[in-house]
Amino acid sequence: MARDPYRPRTPIIGMVMVFLALAIVGVTAYLHLGWWSLIGYAAAAVVAVVGGWLLFKDVPEPPHSGPGADR
């Protein structure tokens, strides 16, 4: 199976996408085009969710240490 060349960069790509979403919201709020602003805010929400997922998708799950944990 081929290695994914973008795997080490996915957190950086996700962080850039989150900042891009912030920029989209800033431009949309500055222009204030009424109902057309809804498109800008919706696009920013999608970009932020995808960027957040890329940013945190490789974080390992912490070990369970509560009652009933296998020791």
C-alpha positions as CSV (number, residue, x, y, z in Angstrom):
1,M,0.0,0.0,0.0
2,A,1.3,3.4,-0.9
3,R,2.1,5.9,1.8
4,D,0.1,9.1,2.0
5,P,2.5,12.0,1.3
6,Y,0.2,14.5,3.0
7,R,-0.2,12.6,6.4
8,P,2.5,14.6,8.2
9,R,1.0,17.8,7.0
10,T,-2.6,17.3,7.8
11,P,-2.5,19.2,11.2
12,I,-0.9,22.2,9.4
13,I,-3.5,22.0,6.6
14,G,-6.3,21.8,9.2
15,M,-4.9,24.8,11.1
16,V,-4.6,26.8,7.8
17,M,-8.3,25.9,7.1
18,V,-9.4,27.1,10.5
19,F,-7.6,30.5,9.9
20,L,-9.2,30.6,6.4
21,A,-12.6,30.2,8.0
22,L,-11.9,33.1,10.4
23,A,-10.8,35.2,7.4
24,I,-14.0,34.3,5.5
25,V,-16.1,35.4,8.5
26,G,-14.2,38.6,8.7
27,V,-14.6,39.5,5.1
28,T,-18.3,38.5,5.1
29,A,-19.0,40.6,8.2
30,Y,-17.1,43.6,6.7
31,L,-19.0,43.4,3.4
32,H,-22.4,42.8,5.1
33,L,-24.3,41.8,2.0
34,G,-27.6,40.9,3.7
35,W,-28.9,37.4,2.8
36,W,-25.8,36.8,0.6
37,S,-23.8,36.8,3.8
38,L,-25.5,33.5,4.7
39,I,-23.4,31.9,1.9
40,G,-20.2,33.2,3.4
41,Y,-21.0,32.1,6.9
42,A,-22.1,28.7,5.7
43,A,-18.9,28.3,3.7
44,A,-16.9,29.4,6.7
45,A,-18.6,26.8,8.9
46,V,-17.9,24.0,6.5
47,V,-14.2,25.0,6.2
48,A,-13.9,25.3,9.9
49,V,-15.4,21.9,10.6
50,V,-13.3,20.2,8.0
51,G,-10.2,22.0,9.2
52,G,-10.9,21.1,12.8
53,W,-11.3,17.5,11.8
54,L,-8.0,17.5,9.9
55,L,-6.3,19.2,12.8
56,F,-7.4,16.7,15.5
57,K,-7.9,13.5,13.6
58,D,-4.5,12.0,14.5
59,V,-4.7,12.6,18.2
60,P,-4.5,9.2,20.0
61,E,-7.2,8.2,22.4
62,P,-6.1,8.4,26.0
63,P,-5.9,5.1,27.9
64,H,-9.0,4.4,30.0
65,S,-8.2,4.5,33.7
66,G,-11.7,4.5,35.3
67,P,-13.5,1.8,37.3
68,G,-13.5,-1.6,35.5
69,A,-10.4,-0.8,33.3
70,D,-8.2,-3.8,32.4
71,R,-5.0,-3.6,34.3
